[in-house]
Amino acid sequence: MAADISPLEQEVLARIYIGQNIRKEGILQSDIPAKKETQTLLSMNLIEENNWYLRQFLTTDVGSRVAKKLILERIMQTQGQLQKKISHIPKRVLGFFIARHVSKRLTFLMEKPSWSLEWEDLVLASGRIWILFDTFLKALESLGLSVRAYNYVSTRGGELRNLCYVISAEIQQSLTDRYIPFDFAPDEESTLRVFPVLMQASVILAGEDVDYVRQEFYNLLRDRSVTEKQLAAIIGETKEVGITGEYRGLFSKDKPFDIIDQKRFEMYLYENIIEPAIDVLFEQRSTLRGYVLQEEMPSLSEMKSKLGILDSQELGNFYNLVVDLEKKLREFIKWKLGRNWMKRIQSDIPVVVTNWEERRRRDENWGIDPERDIMSYADFGDYLRIIKNYGRVFSDSEDELNDAITHLKIWYNQGRNPIMHGRTVDQQRYFTAKSAVDFLLAWINRRRREGPTESKCSSQSGCLRS
């Protein structure tokens, strides 16, 4: 099939195949200005058009097979050229690119990352590192192994956002196979993990509820695989220079520690963790210093047991927290879908209403007075299906909608599910669920202020997420 199209058409096909990884909807047609070649590819069923706010191109199944073969040939043909173009990049710097970025994604912003809580982003944002990363990506582009494409968003009819370098899965695999993805040894990475923990801890410590602060602090250590010994060691140093108070730990009556000067705290962490890490990549420093306190401290499992389970009164509060959110969620769904919410759901996702009716019949068969509000028979899967199906009704931001769905899952898994099934509930579950409920209530209240969206959508297709 590749032999049936001209070299220019092959180039355009390969560009679309690579560039479509910018988003699932495809690469913007405005990023592929070769109209004559694209018309030929369309007529041969090698690419297809997608209209989702803006117009995109995608390769068809046949086109993907042809393009994949072209890309694999190009990878083999350009190996020597690529090696020559990036030979000046230090091995550990290149290993950092491969291990922390190329192996994890297919798109890369052309602009240097701004301030971040993640150490990988801050190392990349260093001037010395970023220049080499830009050189690396430009080398890929010059050899046809990367494509520049605009990301775009669905709000207000679509808008261009973020020009990116894009690669394909075959190119990603080739780079991870060919170049050693090594940058930091395990003990060095253990030190680097301390950075985001302490940066996020500074936000948690601003809370007024000490029990909540300690629980969230524990969750942070557990999720990031950082020990109290590591934190106590570095906080001991920041205390000596007047940046923080002493490290008290999770089981003190007060917060684990206090930050006296936030700006100096951030700068201290950057200068003592991030900058040395950059020096290690350039082999200007042999290794990254570790932070470990010598005295014994309780393990995470011991911490968890000491945090305790809820008593009967606390369980009652937990139940009210979970149920109250569910009631507010039902009202929110009805409010956003408008006065004809039932007809809309029955028309667009009838299986949901069928399930509700079946559950109501079961109550009647058991002699139980059925619920007046049929949405009282909704389960967690129904809520998710409705919110996803009418995505743009509930939020004009895809990121916000995804965050809401994530917190709904946390509310269900850590709150609704265990409390409704009589499972053991400890403070960890309580505060995790409470955090999710707080987020969801803020989201609901914010979106309720917009009013119902029924009037904004004249047709089903105008309201549904593509």
N, C-alpha and C positions, 0 to 999 in steps of 0.2 A: 504493500500500500504506500510506503514512504517513497518508493520510486515513481509513483504516479503523480506526485506533486513536486513543484519546482523548489529549488533551494530557498527562495524567499518565503514560499508558503510553509516549508518545513520550519523555517526560523519563527514565523508567526505562530505556528502550532505549538512549538516548544515554549515560546514565550507565554502563551495562554495557559499551557499545562503547568508551568512553574508558577506564574502569577496568580492563578485561581486559588492558590493556598492562602491568599490574603484574608479571605472570608469564605464561608460555605456557599455564599451566593455567587461567587465567581469574581473575576477581575473586571474592573470597569472597562466598558468599550472605549471610553476616552483615553485609556492607557494603551490601547492597541489601535493606532491611527491608520493601519494598513487596510483600507477599505476593500480594495480589489482582492487582496489575498484572503481576507476574512469571508468575502462573498463566495469564493471558490471553496473554502473549507466548510462553509455552511451547506453549500450545494452537495458536497460529498459526505455530509453527515459526520464530519470529524469534530465539529464544534456545534454548540447550540446557544441560542440567546436566552437570557433570563431577565425578566423585568420585575424588579423588586425595588420600588421607588426609583432607582436609577437602573440603567441598562448594563448588564454584565454578559461576559462570555464564559462558557464552561466547555471543557472537552467532553464529547460523548464517550461511551464505553469503547467504541472502535478508535476514536481519536486518542484516547488515553493510552491504548496499547501501542499505537504508532508513535506517539510522543515519548512514551517511556523508553522505547527502543532507541530513539534519537538521543535522548538524554544520557542513556547508558553508554552509547558510542562516544558522545561528547566528553563524558567523564574520563574514559580511557585515553582519548586523544589529547587531552589537555593536562594530564597529570604532571608532566615535566614542566610545562609552562607555569602552572600554579605554584609548584615548588620553588621555581626561580623567583616568582613575584613576591613570595612571602618568606624567603630564606633569611631575611634580616630580623624576623620576629623571634625573640627568645623562646626556647622550647616550653618553658613553664607558662609564659604568657599565652602562647598558642594553645597549650593544654587547658588553660583557664577558659579560653574562648570556646573550645570544643566541649569541655565537661560541664560548664555552667550555663552556656547559652545555646550553642548549635545543637547539642544533643537533646535539648528540651523544647525547642520551638522551630518553626519554619519562617517566622517573620521577625524582622529586627528594625527598630526605629532608626531613622537616619539622624535624629537629634540625640545628643548626649543625655543620659538619664539625669533627672533632677534629684534633689535630696530624697533619700529613701531610708526606710527602716531596715532593708535587707542588705547584708554586706556584699553580696554578689553585684548588686547594682551600684553601690558606692565605689567598689574597686573598678568597675567598668567606667564609671564617670570620671575617674582620675584622668587628667590631661594626657599623661604619658601612655596610659592604657588605651584611652579612647582613640588617639591618633592611629595606633596600630590596629585596633578593631575596624576602624573606618577603612584603613588600607587593605585589610583582609577581605572585607565585603566588596570593596571596589575591584579587587583582583578577581573575585568570583564573578562579578558582573561583566568584567571585560572579556571573560572567557565563555560567556553565555550560561553561566551556572547560577546566576541570580538575576532577578528582575526587579526593577523599581515599580511600585504600585501604591496607589492611595488606599488607605483604609477609609471606611465611610460608616456613618451611623444612620439609624432609621428615623430619628426625631425630626419633626417638621419637614417631612418629605425627603430626607436624606441630605447630608452635608459631607463634604470631603474632610477628612481628618487624618493626619499623620502619614507622611510619605515614608514608605518602608522598603527595605530590601527583602525579597522573598526568595526562598529556595524550595525545592521539592523534596519528597521523602527519600528519593534515590540519591540526591546530592548530600542530604543530611547523613545517610548511612555511609556513603563513601568517605566523607570527612571524618566521621567517628571511627571508621575502620582504619583509615590511613594514618591519622595523627593521634599520638598517645594522649588520651584525655586525663593527664595528670597535672595538678597544680599544687595541692597541699596534702601533706601527710595527715592521717587520721587525728593525731594529737594537735596539729595546727588547725584543722577544721573545727576541733572541739573548742579552741579559743575563739575562732571566728563566730561560732554559734552564740557566744556570750553577748556579742554586740546587739543583735536584734532583740534579744531577751531584755537587756537593760534599757534599750530604747522604748520598747513597748511597756516595760515596767514603769517607766516615768509617767505614762498615761494612766495606768492602773492606780498608781499611788496617789493620784490627784483625787480619787474617790473618798467620800467621807465615811462610808460604812466599812469599818475595819474588817468584819467577818467577810464581807464581799471582796474586799481588796485581797485578803489572804487567800481566799478560794481561787480568784482569778490569777493570782500570782503563782499558786500551785499548778493550775492548769497550764500556765505559760511554761513553767519549768518542765513539766511532763511532756508537753507537745513538742518542745524544742530540744529535748534530751540534754538539758543543762542541769548541773547539780548545784546545790546550795554552797558547796565547797568552793566552786569556781566564782560564784557571785560574792561570797564573803571575802575572798582574797582580793578582788579588784575594788570592792567597796571599802575595804580596809585602807587601800591606798588613796582613794578619793577622799576619805575622811581626813587623812593626814594633811591634805592640802586645802581643806575647808570647803570641798565641793558637796559632800554628803555628810549625813550623820553616820553613826555606827551601824553595822549590819546586825539586826536583832533576830532575824529568822522568822519562820512562819508561825512559831508557837509563842511569840511574845504577845503581850496584851495590846501592843500598839502595832502599827504597820511594820512590815519587814525592815524598811529603812526609809529615811527622809532625804530628799534632794534639796540642798540649800540653794544651789545656783544651777538652773537648768541649762543655760547656754554653755557654761564651763563644763558641765557634765557631758554634754554632747561632744564638745571639742576634745575633752580628755579621752573619751572612748575612740574618737576618730584618730587622734594622734597616737594612741597606744595600741590600737588593734588594726585599723584599716591601713594607715600609712606603712606600718611594718610589713603588712601582708603584701602591699605593692612592691616593697623592696625585695621581699622573698621571691616574687615572680621574676624580677629583673636580676636575681642572684646577687644583689647587693647586701644581702643579709642571709646567713646560712639557714636560719629557722625562725619560726614564730614563737615567741615566748608563751608559756602556759601560765594559767592562773588557777592554782589549786591550794586551798587552805589545808594545813597538815592535821589540824585537830579533827576529831570525829564529829560528824553531823548525821542526823537521821536520813535514811534513804527515802525515795519518793513513795515506796509502798508503805513505809512506816508513817509517813506524813498522812497518807490517805486514811489509814486506820485511825489516826488521832483526830482527823477532821470530824469523824463521827457520823452517825445516821440521825435522821430527823425523829423527834419525839412525836406523840400523838397530836399535840397542838400545832407543831410545825407542819405535820402532814396535812392537817386541815387547811392551813394557809396555802400549802403547795397545791392542794386540790382546787381551792378557789382561784388561785393564780392561773392554773391550766384551763379550767372551765370558763372563766371570765374571758380569756383570750379567744376561745372557740366561739363564744356567743358574739363577741365583737366582730370576729372574722366573718361569720354568717351575715350579719347585718351590713358589713362593709361590702361583701359580694353583691348583695341585693341592691344596695345603694348605687354602686358603680354600674351595674347592668341596667338600672332604671326600673320603672314600674312594670315593664313586661319581662322581667328577668326570667320568670318561669318558662314563658313561651320561647325565649331566646335559647335557653339551655336545652329545652325539649327539641327544638329544631336543629340545633348545631351539634349537640352531643347527647342524643336520646338515651344512650346506655346509662348515663348517670341518673336520669329521672326514672328509668325502668328499675334500677337498683333501689332507689328510694321507695318506690311503690311496692316493691317486693318486701322490703323490710317493714313497711307499714302493715302489709297483709299478715305478716308473721305475728305482729302485735295483736291484731284482731283475732287471729286463729287461737292465740293463747288467752284470749279474753282480756287483753290489756287495752285500755283506752288509747287510741292512736294519738300521736302528736298532731296538734293543729297545723304547725308549720312543718311542711314536708322536708325542708332543708335540715330539720333536726335529725333526719336519718342519714345525713351525709357522713362519710368517713374521710380520713386523711387523703386517700387517693382521689376522692371526688374534688376536694378543695384544690389539690394540685392540678388536676385535669382542667378545671374551670379557669384557674388563673393562667395556666399556660395557653389555653385555647383562646382566651381573650386578653392576650398579653398587653397589647397597646391600650386597652381599656384601663388596666391597673397601673401602668407606668409608661411614660414616654422615654424611659431610659432602660436599655437592655441590661446594663450593669446593675441598676437598682432592682430590677425585677429578679435577676439571678440572686442578688443578695437576699431579697425577701424570701425566695424559694428555699435558699440554704437555711435561713433562720426558721422557716416553717418546719423543715426536717429536724432541726435541733430541738425545737419545741415539742415535736411529736416523739422523737426517739428518747429524749432526756426527761420529758415531762408527761405528756398525755399517755403514752404507751405504758410506762412503768406504773404511774399512779392508778390507771384504770384497771391494771391487771394485778394489783396488790403486790408489786415487787418491792424489794428493799430500795429505799431512797435515801441517799446520803447528801451531805451538804454540797458535794461536788455536782451532783445531778441538779440539785435545787438551784444553785447559782448559775449553772450553765443554762438551764431552762429559763431562769429569770432574765438573764442577759438577752436571750432570744426573744422573750416576750416584750422586753423593753424596746428592742429594735422594732418589732412588728407593730407595737402600739404607736410608736413614733411615725412609722411608715403609714399606717392606717389614718392617723389623725392628719398627717400632711396631705395625703391624697383625698381625704374626705373634704378638705377645704376647697378642692376643685369642683366639687359637686358631681352628680351622676353624669356619665358620658353618653347616655342614650341619645341626647340631642346632637352630639358631635358626630355620630356615625349614621349615615343614611342607608347603609347596606351592610350585610354580614361581612363581605369581603373587606369593607373599609375599617372594620373593627378587629378582625382577627389577625393574629401574628402569622406571618408567612411561614 
